[in-house]
Amino acid sequence: MVKDQKNFEELNSLFYPKHIAFIGASENSRLGSMMYLPAFKDSIWSETFYPINPKYEEILGWKCYPSVLDVPYPIDTAYISLKTNFISDTLKECVLKGIKWVIIFASGFSETGDSEGKKLEEELIEIIEGSTTRIIGPNCLGPINAENGMAFSFTSQRGKYGGVSFMSQSGGHLTQLINVGYKRDIRFRYGISFGNQIDLNCVDFFRYYHQNLKTDVIAAYLESTGSASGHDLFLELKRASQFKPVILWKGGYTNYGSRAAFSHTGAIASNQTLWQSMAKQTGTILVKDNEEFWSTIKTFELLYPKYLPKGRNVGIITPGGGSSVNLTDIFASQNLNIPELTPDSQSQIAKVLPYVNVNIKNPVDLGASGFILNTFTDCIDIVVNDPNIDIVIIPLWPDHIYRHVFNRMIKCFESISKPFAFCLPTIADDSILTKRFESGKKLLHKKRILYFLSLRDAAKSISYLCDYMEFLRSLKNNQ
């Protein structure tokens, strides 16, 4: 573990390296880590990237060196893409060279369940003991910096960078998160895939992200604590959550999932009740699956800290009585309230809507009038300004999925600070509608407006936001 990160300069150099070596580089393989080599030709490291392989004199136009010891330049970061039986000797050379960060791609360690794999991990730790060299992995992809394009990831770095920093024991989850994030406009800052985390671990990166001024939201996929103790993780989560929301997806929370986690990263079975207790005490947002993870990250990215709700009272506005009942059940089941609007608000809405086939209390059922844009936006204005409402949810039907509709509705919220979101559950089942939504999605991304493709994801994510709001409030009250 990195011992002193008060100024966290050590981990800064992991995300901002100047010289990178790739040990085991080859032009003959187009699988695994070799897929990433061409991307570095167009990167800021094109002149400071050093392939290492004694079989070649040149790779992709770069001079190839037999060993890192032969590179006549300092090296910040080395990636090792070799079979396990070559890694110990290679790591010794990295230590002699004084390389700070060594990322080990290879699997075949403790996750196999074989005692030899565990023994090899222990040998690697012995090699770096007393040196300045640190290990990320094994069985990992290493760091990502969305600002400068630093990444050994299957997904290219696209889109704008922002304030979401994440960590993952799974390289697959890391690349999937980047891919989904690009499509949903989640704007990342840093990421790390650390696999078995035998040396640097989740506590190191929680500490770094919580101290880092460019990080606003911390997200993590963990199957275990790796080389960190549960107590250290508890203390760091407790510190971090006071300043930034921490969203944690704990993989392997069922018996079967726990077995899968062991074969994946060597994670030892852990008591889910303990993780739940730790999350509650530290204010950590504990999610259960990938959709919850993505939706919750997006919710916190867009709403925290400017649009924290004052309470759990949700205002729902939609055409359709059956739809409004369904929405009410889903949101109420996630510990959210759907209170009646004030008499004054109800009176105002009654003047806008017809007398029959509507509901003016909350959820507001607009009936057929909900397909008249002026009527819809007039009612949104009333609900938005109702003192009983803390959060506004606007589920939309196919007839509403147009850029000009989003534009008009967004204007209703420009003068208030209440959180709001659109729900678009019908898009998933209609390819034509999805194509039509492209123009509206660009507007929502440009204006940084929250939307969901699932009512349940919306309810869960908003409830998590309220949980965190209540945690922060409890901290303030106990001061």
C-alpha positions in Angstrom: 0.0 0.0 0.0 1.2 3.5 -0.7 2.0 4.8 2.8 1.9 8.5 2.4 -0.5 10.2 0.1 -1.0 13.5 1.9 0.0 15.2 -1.3 -0.7 12.0 -3.4 2.1 12.8 -5.8 3.0 9.2 -6.0 -0.3 8.1 -7.5 -0.4 11.2 -9.7 2.5 9.8 -11.7 0.5 6.6 -12.3 -2.1 8.6 -14.1 0.3 11.0 -15.7 3.4 8.9 -16.7 6.1 10.4 -19.0 7.8 7.2 -20.1 6.1 3.8 -20.6 7.5 0.4 -21.3 5.6 -2.5 -22.7 7.3 -5.9 -21.8 6.3 -8.7 -24.1 5.3 -6.6 -27.1 4.8 -8.4 -30.3 3.5 -7.7 -33.8 2.5 -11.3 -34.3 -0.4 -11.3 -31.8 -3.6 -9.5 -32.2 -5.2 -10.8 -29.1 -5.3 -9.5 -25.5 -2.9 -6.7 -24.6 -1.4 -6.5 -28.1 -4.6 -5.0 -29.4 -3.6 -1.8 -27.6 -0.2 -1.1 -29.1 -1.3 0.8 -32.2 -3.3 3.2 -30.1 -0.1 4.4 -28.5 1.3 5.5 -31.9 -1.2 8.3 -31.9 -0.9 9.2 -28.2 1.2 11.8 -26.4 3.6 8.9 -25.6 4.4 8.1 -29.2 8.0 9.3 -28.6 8.4 7.9 -25.1 6.9 4.4 -25.5 9.4 1.5 -25.4 8.5 -2.0 -26.5 10.5 -4.7 -24.8 11.2 -8.0 -26.5 14.6 -9.7 -27.2 13.2 -11.3 -30.3 12.7 -8.0 -32.2 14.7 -4.9 -33.1 11.7 -2.9 -34.1 7.9 -3.1 -33.5 5.4 -0.8 -35.3 8.2 1.7 -36.0 9.4 1.8 -32.4 12.9 0.7 -31.5 12.5 -2.5 -29.5 14.7 -3.2 -26.5 15.8 -6.7 -25.1 15.1 -5.5 -21.5 14.0 -2.5 -19.5 17.6 -2.3 -18.3 18.6 -1.5 -21.9 16.3 1.5 -22.2 18.5 4.6 -21.9 15.7 6.7 -20.4 13.9 6.7 -17.1 10.6 4.7 -17.1 7.6 5.6 -15.0 5.3 2.7 -15.9 5.9 -0.8 -17.2 3.2 -3.1 -18.5 4.1 -6.8 -18.3 2.4 -9.1 -20.8 4.2 -12.4 -20.3 3.4 -15.9 -19.1 3.5 -16.3 -15.4 6.8 -18.2 -15.3 8.6 -15.2 -16.8 7.1 -12.5 -14.6 9.3 -12.9 -11.4 12.6 -12.3 -13.3 11.1 -9.5 -15.3 9.8 -7.8 -12.1 13.4 -8.0 -10.7 14.6 -6.0 -13.7 11.9 -3.4 -13.2 13.0 -3.0 -9.6 16.7 -2.6 -10.7 15.6 0.0 -13.2 13.7 1.9 -10.5 10.4 1.7 -12.3 7.7 3.1 -10.0 4.6 1.3 -11.4 4.4 -2.2 -12.8 1.1 -3.4 -14.3 0.8 -7.1 -14.6 -1.8 -8.2 -17.2 -1.4 -12.0 -16.8 -3.8 -14.2 -15.0 -3.0 -17.6 -13.5 -2.4 -16.5 -9.8 -4.5 -16.9 -6.7 -7.8 -16.8 -8.7 -7.0 -20.3 -10.0 -7.4 -21.7 -6.5 -4.0 -23.4 -7.0 -1.5 -23.0 -4.2 1.2 -22.3 -6.8 -0.7 -19.2 -8.0 -0.8 -17.9 -4.4 2.8 -18.7 -3.9 3.8 -16.7 -7.0 1.9 -13.7 -5.7 3.8 -13.9 -2.5 7.1 -14.1 -4.4 6.2 -10.9 -6.4 5.6 -9.0 -3.1 8.9 -10.2 -1.8 10.7 -9.0 -4.9 9.5 -5.4 -4.5 9.9 -5.3 -0.7 12.1 -2.3 0.3 12.0 -0.9 -3.2 10.1 2.0 -4.8 8.4 -0.3 -7.2 4.6 -0.9 -6.8 2.5 -3.6 -8.4 -1.0 -3.1 -10.0 -2.6 -6.4 -10.5 -1.9 -9.1 -11.5 -4.9 -10.1 -13.7 -5.7 -6.5 -14.7 -5.7 -3.7 -17.3 -4.2 -0.9 -15.2 -5.0 2.8 -15.2 -7.1 5.1 -17.3 -6.9 8.9 -17.5 -9.7 10.3 -19.6 -8.0 13.7 -19.7 -4.9 12.6 -21.5 -6.0 9.3 -23.1 -3.9 7.0 -20.8 -5.6 3.6 -21.2 -4.9 0.0 -21.9 -8.6 -0.7 -22.5 -10.7 -2.4 -25.1 -12.8 0.7 -25.4 -11.2 3.8 -26.9 -11.3 7.0 -25.0 -14.1 9.2 -26.5 -16.3 11.9 -25.3 -15.6 14.6 -22.8 -13.8 14.0 -19.5 -15.4 15.1 -16.2 -15.4 14.2 -12.5 -16.2 10.5 -12.2 -13.3 8.3 -11.0 -13.7 4.6 -10.6 -11.9 1.4 -9.7 -12.6 -2.2 -10.7 -11.3 -5.7 -10.0 -12.8 -6.7 -13.3 -11.3 -5.5 -16.5 -14.5 -6.4 -18.3 -16.6 -4.2 -16.1 -14.1 -1.4 -16.5 -14.3 -1.5 -20.3 -18.1 -2.0 -20.2 -18.5 1.0 -17.9 -16.4 3.2 -20.3 -18.5 2.0 -23.3 -21.8 2.6 -21.5 -20.5 5.8 -20.1 -19.7 7.1 -23.6 -23.2 6.3 -24.8 -24.9 7.8 -21.8 -22.5 10.8 -21.5 -20.9 9.8 -18.1 -17.8 11.9 -18.0 -14.9 10.2 -16.4 -11.7 11.5 -14.9 -9.6 8.5 -13.7 -10.1 4.7 -13.6 -8.1 1.7 -12.5 -8.4 -2.0 -13.1 -6.4 -3.7 -10.4 -7.4 -7.4 -10.6 -6.2 -9.4 -7.6 -4.8 -6.2 -5.9 -1.9 -8.0 -4.2 -0.1 -4.7 -3.6 -1.9 -1.4 -4.5 -5.5 -1.9 -3.5 -8.9 -0.3 -3.2 -8.0 1.6 -0.1 -5.1 3.3 -1.9 -7.4 4.5 -4.7 -10.3 5.5 -2.5 -7.8 7.7 -0.6 -6.4 9.1 -3.8 -9.8 9.8 -5.4 -11.2 11.4 -2.2 -8.2 13.8 -2.0 -8.1 14.5 -5.7 -9.8 17.8 -6.5 -10.7 16.7 -10.1 -12.8 13.9 -8.8 -16.4 14.6 -7.8 -17.9 11.1 -7.7 -16.2 7.9 -6.7 -17.4 4.5 -8.1 -16.0 1.1 -7.4 -16.6 -2.5 -8.4 -15.1 -4.8 -5.7 -15.2 -8.5 -5.1 -12.8 -8.3 -2.1 -10.5 -5.8 -0.3 -7.4 -7.5 -1.7 -4.3 -6.6 0.3 -6.2 -4.1 2.4 -7.9 -5.0 5.6 -11.6 -4.6 6.1 -11.0 -2.1 8.9 -8.8 0.1 6.7 -11.5 0.1 4.0 -14.2 1.0 6.6 -12.1 4.0 7.8 -11.3 5.2 4.3 -14.9 4.9 3.1 -16.0 6.8 6.2 -13.6 9.6 5.4 -14.3 9.7 1.7 -18.1 9.8 1.9 -18.1 12.9 4.0 -16.7 14.8 1.0 -17.8 12.9 -2.1 -20.4 10.3 -2.9 -19.0 6.7 -3.1 -20.9 4.2 -5.2 -19.9 0.6 -4.5 -20.9 -2.4 -6.5 -20.0 -5.5 -4.5 -19.8 -8.5 -6.7 -20.4 -12.0 -5.4 -23.0 -11.2 -2.8 -24.8 -14.5 -3.4 -23.3 -17.9 -2.7 -23.0 -18.7 -6.4 -21.7 -15.2 -7.1 -19.1 -15.6 -4.4 -17.9 -18.8 -6.0 -17.6 -17.1 -9.4 -15.7 -14.2 -7.7 -13.1 -16.6 -6.4 -12.4 -18.0 -9.8 -12.3 -14.5 -11.2 -10.0 -12.6 -8.9 -9.3 -15.0 -6.0 -11.8 -13.1 -3.8 -12.5 -15.0 -0.6 -16.2 -15.3 0.3 -17.3 -12.5 2.5 -20.5 -11.8 4.5 -22.8 -9.6 2.6 -24.4 -8.4 5.8 -21.1 -7.0 6.9 -20.7 -5.1 3.6 -24.3 -3.7 4.0 -23.5 -2.7 7.6 -20.3 -1.0 6.5 -22.1 0.9 3.7 -24.8 2.1 6.1 -22.3 3.3 8.7 -20.0 5.1 6.2 -22.7 6.6 3.9 -21.5 4.5 1.0 -24.1 3.8 -1.7 -24.1 0.0 -2.1 -25.6 -1.3 -5.4 -26.2 -4.8 -6.6 -25.8 -5.0 -10.4 -24.5 -3.3 -13.5 -27.6 -1.3 -14.4 -27.9 0.1 -10.8 -24.2 0.9 -11.0 -24.4 2.9 -14.3 -27.7 4.6 -13.4 -26.6 5.6 -10.0 -23.2 7.0 -11.2 -25.1 9.1 -13.8 -27.6 10.4 -11.2 -24.9 11.5 -8.8 -22.7 12.9 -11.5 -25.5 15.2 -12.7 -27.3 16.1 -9.5 -24.6 16.2 -6.8 -24.0 18.6 -5.2 -26.1 21.3 -6.9 -29.4 19.5 -7.0 -29.5 17.5 -3.7 -33.2 17.1 -2.8 -34.5 18.5 0.5 -36.6 15.4 1.1 -38.1 12.2 -0.4 -41.2 13.8 -1.9 -41.6 13.0 -5.6 -43.9 14.8 -8.0 -44.9 12.7 -11.0 -46.5 14.1 -14.1 -47.7 11.9 -17.0 -50.7 11.1 -19.2 -52.5 7.9 -18.3 -54.1 6.6 -15.2 -52.7 3.1 -15.3 -49.2 4.5 -16.0 -49.5 6.9 -13.0 -50.5 4.0 -10.7 -47.6 1.9 -11.9 -45.2 4.8 -11.3 -46.5 5.4 -7.9 -46.0 1.8 -6.9 -42.5 1.6 -8.3 -41.3 4.8 -6.6 -43.1 4.1 -3.3 -41.5 0.6 -3.2 -38.1 2.4 -3.2 -38.8 4.3 0.0 -39.9 7.5 -1.8 -43.0 9.5 -1.0 -45.7 10.7 -3.5 -47.6 13.3 -1.4 -50.6 15.2 -2.5 -49.9 18.7 -4.0 -51.0 21.7 -2.0 -54.7 22.8 -2.5 -53.4 25.9 -4.3 -51.4 23.7 -6.8 -54.4 21.5 -7.3 -56.6 24.5 -8.0 -54.1 25.8 -10.6 -53.9 22.4 -12.4 -57.7 22.1 -12.3 -57.9 25.3 -14.4 -55.6 23.8 -17.0 -57.0 20.2 -17.3 -60.5 19.0 -18.1 -62.8 18.0 -15.3 -62.9 14.2 -16.1 -60.4 11.4 -16.7 -57.5 13.2 -14.9 -55.9 13.4 -11.4 -54.8 16.7 -10.1 -53.4 15.5 -6.7 -50.1 13.6 -7.4 -49.3 11.6 -9.4 -50.7 14.2 -11.8 -52.6 12.2 -14.5 -53.0 14.6 -17.5 -55.2 12.2 -19.4 -55.3 12.9 -23.2 -54.4 16.5 -22.5 -50.9 15.3 -21.7 -50.3 15.0 -25.4 -50.8 18.8 -25.8 -47.3 20.3 -25.1 -48.5 23.6 -23.7 -50.8 21.8 -21.2 -48.0 19.4 -20.2 -45.5 22.2 -19.6 -48.1 24.4 -17.7 -48.6 21.5 -15.3 -44.9 20.9 -14.9 -44.5 24.6 -13.9 -47.1 24.2 -11.2 -45.7 20.9 -9.8 -42.1 22.2 -9.9 -43.0 25.2 -7.7 -45.2 23.2 -5.2 -43.6 23.3 -1.7 -44.7 19.7 -1.0 -42.5 18.4 -3.9 -38.7 17.9 -3.6 -38.1 15.9 -6.8 -39.9 15.9 -10.1 -40.1 12.9 -12.4 -41.5 13.2 -16.0 -42.2 9.9 -17.7 -42.6 10.4 -21.4 -44.6 8.5 -24.0 -43.5 7.9 -27.6 -45.5 10.9 -28.8 -43.2 13.1 -26.6 -39.8 11.9 -27.9 -38.8 15.0 -29.9 -36.0 17.5 -29.4 -38.4 20.5 -29.2 -40.5 18.7 -26.5 -37.3 18.3 -24.3 -36.4 21.9 -25.0 -39.7 23.2 -23.8 -39.8 21.0 -20.7 -36.2 21.8 -19.7 -37.1 25.5 -19.6 -39.6 24.8 -16.8 -36.6 23.9 -14.5 -34.2 26.6 -15.4 -35.1 28.9 -12.5 -35.3 26.3 -9.7 -32.8 24.0 -8.0 -35.0 20.9 -7.5 -33.7 17.7 -9.1 -35.7 16.3 -12.0 -35.4 13.6 -14.5 -37.1 12.2 -17.6 -38.0 8.5 -17.9 -38.1 6.9 -21.3 -39.0 3.3 -20.8 -40.6 2.7 -24.2 -37.4 3.3 -26.1 -35.9 -0.1 -25.4 -38.6 -1.9 -27.4 -38.8 0.4 -30.4 -35.8 0.8 -32.8 -37.6 3.6 -34.7 -38.2 5.5 -31.5 -34.6 5.0 -30.5 -33.4 6.5 -33.8 -35.8 9.5 -33.3 -34.4 10.0 -29.8 -30.9 10.6 -31.1 -31.5 14.3 -31.6 -33.2 14.7 -28.2 -30.4 12.7 -26.5 -27.8 15.1 -27.9 -29.7 18.0 -26.4 -29.9 16.2 -23.0 -26.2 15.5 -23.0 -25.3 19.0 -24.0 -27.4 20.5 -21.3 -26.5 17.8 -18.8 -30.0 16.6 -18.1 -30.8 13.4 -16.3 -32.8 10.7 -18.0 -33.5 7.0 -17.4 -34.5 4.2 -19.7 -36.1 2.2 -16.9 -38.6 3.4 -14.3 -37.1 1.0 -11.7 -33.6 2.3 -12.3 -35.0 5.9 -11.9 -36.6 5.1 -8.6 -33.6 3.2 -7.2 -31.1 5.9 -8.2 -33.2 8.7 -6.8 -33.7 6.8 -3.6 -29.9 6.4 -3.3 -29.5 10.1 -3.8 -31.9 10.7 -0.9 -30.0 8.2 1.2 -26.8 10.2 0.7 -28.6 13.5 1.3 -29.8 12.1 4.7 -26.3 10.8 5.5 -24.8 14.3 4.9 -27.5 15.9 7.0 -26.9 13.5 9.9 -23.2 14.4 9.8 -24.1 18.1 10.0 -26.5 17.5 12.9 -23.9 15.6 14.8 -21.2 18.2 14.6 
